[in-house]
Amino acid sequence: MAEDENLKVTGIYSKFWRITLVVFSMLLIFVGGTYVPYLLSVTLKMSYFASIGIGLVLLIAGFGLMIFLIRKKLITV
């Protein structure tokens, strides 16, 4: 019983890590798909298609993290 309590306090199921992972996945979804390609193409003069590709990868990573959190029941829908 004590191991379960320690896991909930220090592990991935703690409130801090749940909030951090949800915020990080939302940043990847919203910022990764919109602002990152714009900043890469405008400020770094990167190719348009390369910047869109990087943004798409970040968007997919954000959705993957969100699906992981839902499957592990860290957040409920």
C-alpha positions in Angstrom: 0.0 0.0 0.0 2.9 2.4 0.8 4.4 1.8 -2.7 1.2 3.0 -4.3 1.1 6.2 -2.3 4.8 6.9 -3.1 4.1 6.2 -6.8 1.2 8.7 -6.8 3.3 11.4 -5.1 6.6 11.0 -7.0 5.7 9.2 -10.2 4.0 10.1 -13.4 0.6 10.1 -11.6 1.5 13.1 -9.4 -0.6 16.2 -10.0 2.5 18.2 -11.0 3.5 15.8 -13.8 0.0 15.4 -15.0 -0.4 19.2 -15.4 3.1 19.6 -16.9 2.5 16.9 -19.5 -0.9 18.2 -20.5 0.4 21.7 -20.9 3.4 20.4 -22.8 1.2 18.4 -25.2 -1.1 21.5 -25.7 2.0 23.6 -26.5 3.2 21.0 -29.0 -0.3 20.8 -30.6 -1.0 24.5 -30.9 2.4 26.2 -31.1 4.1 23.4 -32.9 1.6 23.4 -35.8 1.4 27.2 -36.2 4.1 29.4 -34.8 7.1 27.2 -35.2 6.8 26.9 -39.0 6.3 30.6 -39.2 9.3 31.4 -37.1 11.5 28.9 -38.9 10.6 30.2 -42.3 10.7 33.9 -41.5 13.5 34.4 -38.9 15.8 31.5 -39.9 15.0 31.7 -43.6 14.4 28.0 -43.7 12.7 26.4 -46.6 8.9 26.6 -46.5 8.4 22.9 -46.9 11.0 22.0 -44.3 9.4 24.3 -41.8 6.0 22.9 -42.5 7.4 19.4 -42.1 8.9 20.2 -38.7 5.6 21.8 -37.6 3.8 18.7 -38.7 6.1 16.5 -36.7 5.6 18.6 -33.6 1.8 18.5 -34.1 1.9 14.7 -34.4 4.1 14.4 -31.3 1.6 16.6 -29.4 -1.3 14.4 -30.4 0.7 11.3 -29.6 1.5 12.6 -26.1 -2.2 13.4 -25.6 -3.3 9.9 -26.7 -0.7 8.5 -24.3 -2.1 10.5 -21.4 -5.6 9.5 -22.2 -4.7 5.8 -22.5 -2.8 5.8 -19.2 -5.9 7.5 -17.6 -3.9 10.5 -16.5 -6.6 12.7 -17.9 -10.2 11.8 -18.6 -12.2 12.9 -21.6 
